Amino acid sequence: MQYRTLPHGGENISEIGLGLGIVSPEDKPERLLEGALEAGINFYDLCAAYEPVYEAIKPTLARNRSKVFTQMHLGATYRDGNYAFSRNLEKVRATFEQKLELCALGYTDFLMLNCIDEKKDLQLVLDNGIYQYALECKEQGIASHLGFSTHNPEIARELLNLGGFDLFMFSLNAAFDFRQDGELALGETAAREEIYQLAARQGVGISAMKPFAGGQLLNKKLSPLGVALSVPQCLRYVLDRPAVMTCVCGATRPTDLQDYISLFDPHTDSDYATALSGASVVGSLRRCIYCNHCAPCPRKLNVGLINKYYDLSRLGDDLARQHYLNLEHHASECNDCGHCDKRCPFKTAQMERMHEIANYFGI
C-alpha cells in the first residue's frame, strides 16, 4: 500500500479506501474490514446501508481507532438497504449521531455535506442549518475535518471557494475525463480539470468515487470509450489526477480487495494510457458521454447528469436512482424541441433517450 499526505492536517491516507455502501451483513463485514486493514487500507467511508454492519465492524474499529480515518455524511439516510437524501436538519442530525453511536467512534475524521449536485440543493444545505451544524461538529471535536461530496464541478468550485473544507468526494474516472487530441472530453473536461487544479492549489484533497464508472469501464461492450480497462488501470488513472488522496472502492468479498491492492504489485500492468490510445469515441459512439455539449437545455434539464444516473442505475448502482430523483428537473419534462439532438457531437438520440429514462424511473 502507498500513502498520501493530506495538505491540511498532515494525515497519511492510503491510496485505496474502502466504502461500505454495498456491504450487507451476509458479506461478513468484520472479516472484510480486517482484511482491508491487513492490506494497509486506513481510509473508510462509513455510509453503510444496514445497521448490523456497524455492529459487526465496531470492535475492529475500536481496536484500530488511532490507525484509521473515517468519512461520514450529513444528509445520507440509509435504512435496511434503502438509500435516501434528507435536507431536514433534525433528521440529518439524528441520523449522523445514531451512526456515530452505532460504530462507537466518538468522532469522525471527515464529515461530509452529502451529495450536493445542484445549486438549489446547495442553497438548502447552506440555509437549512446543515452547514452550520457541520461547523459546530468541528468546533466540538466531533469532526476533525469538513468536506462535501458532489458529481458536479460547478458545485465543487462554489464550495471550494466558500472555504473551510479539507477533502471532498468527487466522481472521477477515465470515462468522465477522457480527451482525444486535447479537445474531446468525457464528463465536461475543462470544468473538471479546473476543479482538480483548484483543489490542488488550495491544498484540498479528493476522495474519488465511481472509479470504474459503475462497472462500465471494465466491460468493452459497455465502456463509453470503446475499450475495456483493467481494475489497476482504472485506479491508476484516478490516482494520477491532481489533488486525489484516495480512491474509495466498494467491496463485498476478499477477492475485491485483492484486485485493488494488485495495483501495487510491480508486475501489474496499470498503463492506462496505451489502452486509452485505442479508444473510439467519435462518430461511432452514438451514446451520451455526459459532456453536456448540448447545454443549455431550454427546459433546464441537466442532460449529462440525467444520462449518467440512468446508466449507473441500470448497471446496479443503487445510489444512482436516488441521485436522479434528487435532481430539480427530470427527463419527463422534455418537450421534444430537438435542441440536444442537434448539438450532440456524438449523434446521440437524446430526445428518444429522455422518454426512455422517464419510463425507467417512473416519474
Residue, then its C-alpha position, 0 to 999 in steps of 0.5 A: m500500500q502507498y500513502r498520501t499526505l493530506p495538505h491540511g492536517g498532515e494525515n497519511i491516507s492510503e491510496i485505496g479506501l474502502g466504502l461500505g455502501i454495498v456491504s450487507p451483513e451476509d458479506k461478513p463485514e468484520r472479516l472484510l474490514e480486517g482484511a482491508l486493514e491487513a492490506g494497509i487500507n486506513f481510509y473508510d467511508l462509513c455510509a453503510a446501508y444496514e445497521p448490523v454492519y456497524e455492529a459487526i465492524k465496531p470492535t475492529l474499529a475500536r481496536n484500530r481507532s488511532k490507525v484509521f480515518t473515517q468519512m461520514h455524511l450529513g444528509a445520507t439516510y440509509r435504512d435496511g438497504n434503502y438509500a435516501f437524501s434528507r435536507n431536514l436538519e433534525k433528521v440529518r442530525a439524528t441520523f449522523e449521531q445514531k451512526l456515530e453511536l452505532c460504530a462507537l467512534g466518538y468522532t469522525d475524521f471527515l464529515m461530509l455535506n452529502c451529495i450536493d449536485e445542484k445549486k438549489d440543493l446547495q442553497l438548502v444545505l447552506d440555509n437549512g442549518i446543515y452547514q452550520y451544524a457541520l461547523e459546530c461538529k468541528e468546533q466540538g471535536i466531533a469532526s476533525h475535518l469538513g468536506f462535501s461530496t458532489h458529481n458536479p464541478e460547478i458545485a465543487r468550485e462554489l464550495l471550494n471557494l466558500g472555504g473551510f473544507d479539507l477533502f471532498m468526494f468527487s466522481l472521477n474516472a477515465a470515462f468522465d475525463f477522457r480527451q482525444d487530441g486535447e479537445l474531446a472530453l468525457g464528463e465536461t473536461a475543462a470544468r473538471e480539470e479546473i476543479y482538480q487544479l483548484a483543489a490542488r492549489q488550495g491544498v484540498g484533497i479528493s476522495a474519488m468515487k465511481p472509479f470504474a464508472g459503475g462497472q462500465l469501464l471494465n466491460k468493452k461492450l459497455s465502456p463509453l470509450g470503446v475499450a475495456l480497462s483493467v481494475p489497476q488501470c482504472l485506479r491508476y488513472v484516478l490516482d494520477r489526477p491532481a489533488v486525489m488522496t484516495c480512491v474509495c472502492g466498494a467491496t463485498r468479498p476478499t477477492d475485491l480487495q485483492d484486485y485493488i491492492s494488485l495495483f501495487d504489485p510491480h508486475t501489474d500492468s496499470d498503463y492506462a494510457t496505451a489502452l486509452s490510445g485505442a479508444s473510439v469515441v467519435g462518430s461511432l459512439r452514438r451514446c451520451i458521454y455526459c459532456n453536456h455539449c448540448a447545454p443549455c437545455p431550454r427546459k433546464l434539464n441537466v442532460g449529462l447528469i440525467n444520462k449518467y444516473y440512468d446508466l449507473s442505475r441500470l448497471g446496479d448502482d443503487l445510489a444512482r436512482q436516488h441521485y436522479l430523483n434528487l435532481e430539480h428537473h427530470a427527463s419527463e419534462c422534455n418537450d421534444c424541441g430537438h435542441c440536444d439532438k442537434r448539438c450532440p457531437f456524438k449523434t446521440a438520440q437524446m430526445e428518444r433517450m429522455h422518454e426512455i429514462a422517464n419510463y425507467f424511473g417512473i416519474 
